Amino acid sequence: MTLRPPNPVPSAASLATAPPGRPLLPRATLALLAAGLLAGCGSAPQHDRSGLAIPQNRLLKEDRGANGGSTPLESNGVNAFLWRGALDTLSFMPFASADAVAGVILTDWYTPPATKDERFKITCFILSRSLRSDAVRVSVFRQAYEDNQWVDTPVAANTVSDITARILTRARQLRTDSGQH
C-alpha cells in the first residue's frame, strides 16, 4: 500500500498561472486578496502636519531603566541612575569593560599621579533596579610596587564605603535633576 500526501493547497502564484482547463483567478482578485491580508497585519502609522510618521512606541511609555520598575517587561537592565552615577564616579579611571544590562563595570589598573608605586583597580556591580544602598557592590584592589614587582596590598578600610557613597550621592542627584522623586 502506498501512501500519498494530501493535495497541497494551491498558492496564489499557482492560481495565477493555472494550466489550461483550470479556472484562472484574475490578477486583480489576487492583488485585492494580498492587499487585504497585508492590511490585517498592522495599522498604518499616523502622520503629523509635515507628513512625517509619528513614532508609536507601544511597549515603552516611560524610561523604564530610570524608575526601577519591577514588571516582567522591565526585568532586564539595571537602575539607570545608579548606572550613570557609577560611570560618573569612576570616570577618572580607565574602563576595561562596562555592561549596562548586567550592571558590571570593570576598570583597568590606575596609578594616581601623586604616587607612582601603587595602583588601583575597581569592580562595581549594580545589583538591583532600586535606588538603594544595597543595590551597589564595590570592590577595590590595590597593589604596591615592591622589589621590582606588583604586590597585592589591602586598601584603607573606608575606601569602599566612600566610593559607594559617592556613587549613591551622584545617582540621587541625577534622579533629582530628572524631576523624579
The 8 nearest C-alpha neighbors of each residue, nearest first, counted from 0:
[[1, 2, 3, 4, 5, 6, 7, 8],
 [2, 0, 3, 4, 5, 6, 7, 8],
 [3, 1, 0, 4, 5, 6, 7, 8],
 [2, 4, 5, 1, 6, 0, 7, 8],
 [3, 5, 6, 2, 7, 1, 8, 0],
 [6, 4, 7, 3, 8, 2, 9, 1],
 [5, 7, 4, 8, 9, 3, 10, 2],
 [8, 6, 9, 5, 4, 10, 3, 13],
 [7, 9, 10, 6, 5, 11, 13, 14],
 [10, 8, 13, 7, 14, 11, 12, 6],
 [11, 9, 13, 12, 14, 8, 7, 15],
 [10, 12, 14, 13, 15, 9, 29, 24],
 [13, 11, 15, 10, 14, 16, 9, 17],
 [12, 14, 10, 16, 15, 11, 17, 9],
 [15, 13, 11, 17, 12, 16, 23, 24],
 [16, 14, 12, 13, 17, 24, 23, 11],
 [17, 15, 13, 14, 18, 12, 23, 24],
 [16, 18, 14, 15, 13, 23, 21, 19],
 [17, 19, 21, 20, 16, 23, 22, 14],
 [20, 18, 21, 17, 22, 23, 16, 14],
 [19, 21, 18, 22, 17, 23, 16, 14],
 [22, 20, 19, 17, 18, 23, 14, 16],
 [21, 23, 24, 20, 17, 14, 19, 18],
 [24, 22, 17, 15, 14, 25, 21, 16],
 [25, 23, 15, 14, 26, 22, 28, 29],
 [24, 26, 27, 28, 23, 29, 15, 30],
 [25, 27, 29, 28, 30, 24, 15, 31],
 [26, 28, 30, 25, 29, 31, 24, 32],
 [29, 27, 31, 26, 25, 30, 32, 24],
 [28, 30, 26, 32, 27, 31, 33, 25],
 [29, 31, 27, 33, 28, 32, 34, 26],
 [32, 30, 34, 28, 29, 33, 35, 27],
 [31, 33, 29, 35, 30, 34, 28, 36],
 [34, 32, 36, 30, 35, 31, 29, 37],
 [35, 33, 31, 37, 36, 32, 38, 30],
 [36, 34, 38, 32, 33, 37, 31, 39],
 [37, 35, 33, 39, 34, 38, 32, 40],
 [36, 38, 34, 40, 39, 35, 33, 41],
 [39, 37, 35, 40, 36, 34, 41, 42],
 [38, 40, 36, 37, 41, 35, 42, 34],
 [41, 39, 37, 38, 36, 42, 35, 43],
 [42, 40, 39, 38, 43, 37, 44, 36],
 [41, 43, 44, 38, 40, 39, 45, 37],
 [42, 44, 45, 41, 38, 46, 52, 40],
 [45, 43, 52, 42, 46, 53, 55, 54],
 [44, 46, 53, 52, 43, 47, 54, 55],
 [47, 45, 52, 51, 50, 53, 44, 48],
 [46, 48, 50, 49, 51, 53, 52, 45],
 [49, 47, 50, 46, 51, 52, 53, 45],
 [48, 50, 47, 51, 46, 52, 53, 45],
 [51, 49, 46, 47, 48, 52, 53, 45],
 [52, 50, 46, 49, 47, 53, 48, 45],
 [51, 53, 46, 45, 44, 54, 47, 50],
 [52, 54, 46, 45, 47, 55, 51, 44],
 [55, 53, 56, 52, 44, 45, 46, 51],
 [56, 54, 57, 53, 44, 45, 52, 58],
 [55, 57, 58, 59, 54, 60, 53, 61],
 [56, 58, 55, 59, 60, 54, 61, 53],
 [59, 57, 56, 60, 72, 55, 61, 63],
 [60, 58, 61, 57, 56, 62, 63, 72],
 [59, 61, 58, 57, 56, 62, 63, 55],
 [62, 60, 59, 63, 66, 65, 64, 58],
 [61, 63, 64, 65, 66, 60, 59, 79],
 [62, 64, 65, 66, 61, 73, 68, 67],
 [65, 63, 79, 62, 78, 66, 67, 77],
 [66, 64, 79, 63, 78, 62, 67, 80],
 [65, 67, 63, 68, 64, 62, 78, 79],
 [68, 66, 128, 129, 78, 65, 64, 69],
 [69, 67, 66, 70, 73, 63, 128, 64],
 [68, 70, 73, 74, 71, 67, 128, 72],
 [69, 71, 73, 72, 68, 74, 67, 63],
 [72, 70, 74, 73, 69, 75, 68, 63],
 [73, 71, 70, 74, 75, 69, 58, 68],
 [72, 74, 70, 71, 75, 69, 68, 63],
 [73, 75, 71, 72, 69, 70, 76, 68],
 [76, 74, 73, 100, 77, 72, 101, 71],
 [75, 77, 100, 101, 99, 74, 64, 102],
 [76, 78, 128, 102, 127, 79, 100, 64],
 [77, 79, 128, 81, 64, 67, 80, 65],
 [78, 80, 65, 82, 64, 81, 83, 77],
 [81, 79, 170, 83, 82, 78, 84, 65],
 [82, 80, 84, 170, 78, 79, 83, 85],
 [83, 81, 79, 85, 80, 84, 78, 86],
 [82, 84, 86, 80, 85, 81, 79, 87],
 [85, 83, 170, 169, 81, 166, 87, 82],
 [84, 86, 166, 88, 82, 83, 87, 81],
 [87, 85, 83, 89, 84, 88, 90, 82],
 [86, 88, 84, 90, 85, 89, 83, 169],
 [87, 89, 85, 86, 90, 166, 84, 165],
 [90, 88, 86, 91, 87, 92, 85, 106],
 [89, 91, 87, 92, 88, 86, 93, 94],
 [92, 90, 89, 93, 88, 87, 109, 94],
 [93, 91, 90, 89, 109, 94, 106, 107],
 [94, 92, 107, 106, 95, 91, 109, 90],
 [95, 93, 106, 96, 107, 105, 92, 97],
 [94, 96, 106, 107, 105, 93, 97, 104],
 [97, 95, 105, 94, 104, 98, 106, 103],
 [96, 98, 104, 103, 105, 99, 94, 95],
 [97, 99, 103, 101, 100, 102, 104, 96],
 [98, 100, 102, 101, 76, 97, 103, 77],
 [101, 99, 76, 102, 98, 77, 75, 103],
 [100, 102, 98, 99, 103, 76, 77, 125],
 [103, 101, 125, 99, 100, 124, 98, 77],
 [102, 104, 124, 98, 101, 97, 123, 125],
 [103, 105, 97, 123, 122, 96, 98, 124],
 [106, 104, 122, 96, 95, 94, 121, 97],
 [107, 105, 94, 95, 121, 93, 120, 122],
 [106, 108, 95, 93, 94, 120, 109, 105],
 [107, 109, 120, 119, 118, 106, 110, 93],
 [110, 108, 119, 118, 92, 120, 107, 111],
 [109, 111, 118, 117, 115, 112, 119, 108],
 [110, 112, 113, 114, 109, 115, 118, 117],
 [113, 111, 114, 110, 115, 109, 117, 118],
 [114, 112, 111, 115, 110, 116, 117, 118],
 [115, 113, 111, 112, 116, 117, 110, 118],
 [114, 116, 117, 110, 113, 112, 111, 118],
 [115, 117, 144, 114, 143, 118, 145, 110],
 [118, 116, 143, 142, 115, 144, 110, 114],
 [119, 117, 110, 109, 142, 141, 108, 143],
 [120, 118, 141, 109, 108, 140, 110, 142],
 [119, 121, 108, 140, 106, 107, 139, 109],
 [122, 120, 139, 106, 138, 105, 140, 123],
 [121, 123, 105, 138, 137, 104, 106, 139],
 [122, 124, 137, 104, 136, 103, 138, 121],
 [123, 125, 103, 136, 102, 135, 126, 137],
 [126, 124, 102, 135, 134, 127, 103, 77],
 [127, 125, 134, 124, 135, 102, 128, 77],
 [128, 126, 134, 129, 125, 77, 78, 130],
 [127, 129, 78, 67, 77, 130, 68, 126],
 [130, 128, 67, 127, 131, 78, 134, 68],
 [129, 131, 81, 128, 78, 134, 132, 67],
 [132, 130, 134, 133, 129, 135, 167, 127],
 [131, 133, 134, 135, 167, 130, 163, 164],
 [134, 132, 135, 131, 136, 126, 127, 130],
 [133, 135, 126, 127, 131, 132, 125, 129],
 [136, 134, 125, 133, 124, 126, 132, 137],
 [137, 135, 124, 123, 125, 134, 138, 133],
 [136, 138, 123, 122, 159, 124, 163, 135],
 [139, 137, 122, 121, 123, 159, 140, 136],
 [140, 138, 121, 120, 159, 122, 137, 141],
 [139, 141, 120, 119, 121, 138, 142, 154],
 [142, 140, 119, 152, 118, 154, 151, 153],
 [141, 143, 151, 150, 152, 118, 117, 149],
 [142, 144, 117, 150, 149, 116, 145, 152],
 [143, 145, 149, 116, 148, 117, 150, 147],
 [146, 144, 147, 148, 143, 149, 150, 116],
 [145, 147, 148, 144, 149, 150, 143, 116],
 [148, 146, 145, 144, 149, 150, 143, 116],
 [149, 147, 144, 145, 146, 150, 143, 142],
 [148, 150, 144, 143, 142, 145, 151, 147],
 [149, 151, 142, 143, 144, 152, 148, 145],
 [152, 150, 142, 141, 143, 149, 153, 140],
 [151, 153, 142, 141, 150, 143, 154, 140],
 [154, 152, 141, 155, 151, 140, 142, 156],
 [155, 153, 141, 156, 152, 158, 140, 139],
 [154, 156, 158, 157, 153, 159, 141, 139],
 [155, 157, 158, 154, 159, 160, 153, 161],
 [156, 158, 160, 155, 159, 161, 154, 162],
 [159, 157, 161, 155, 160, 156, 162, 154],
 [160, 158, 162, 161, 157, 163, 137, 139],
 [159, 161, 163, 157, 162, 158, 164, 156],
 [162, 160, 164, 158, 163, 159, 157, 165],
 [163, 161, 165, 159, 164, 160, 166, 158],
 [162, 164, 160, 166, 165, 161, 159, 167],
 [165, 163, 161, 167, 162, 166, 160, 168],
 [164, 166, 168, 162, 163, 167, 169, 161],
 [165, 167, 84, 85, 163, 169, 164, 168],
 [168, 166, 170, 164, 169, 165, 171, 163],
 [169, 167, 165, 171, 170, 166, 164, 172],
 [168, 170, 84, 172, 166, 167, 171, 165],
 [171, 169, 84, 80, 81, 167, 173, 172],
 [172, 170, 174, 168, 173, 169, 167, 175],
 [171, 173, 169, 175, 170, 174, 176, 168],
 [172, 174, 176, 170, 171, 175, 80, 169],
 [173, 175, 171, 177, 172, 176, 179, 170],
 [176, 174, 172, 178, 177, 173, 179, 171],
 [177, 175, 173, 174, 178, 172, 179, 171],
 [176, 178, 174, 175, 179, 173, 172, 180],
 [179, 177, 175, 176, 180, 174, 173, 172],
 [180, 178, 177, 174, 175, 176, 66, 65],
 [179, 175, 178, 174, 177, 171, 66, 176]]
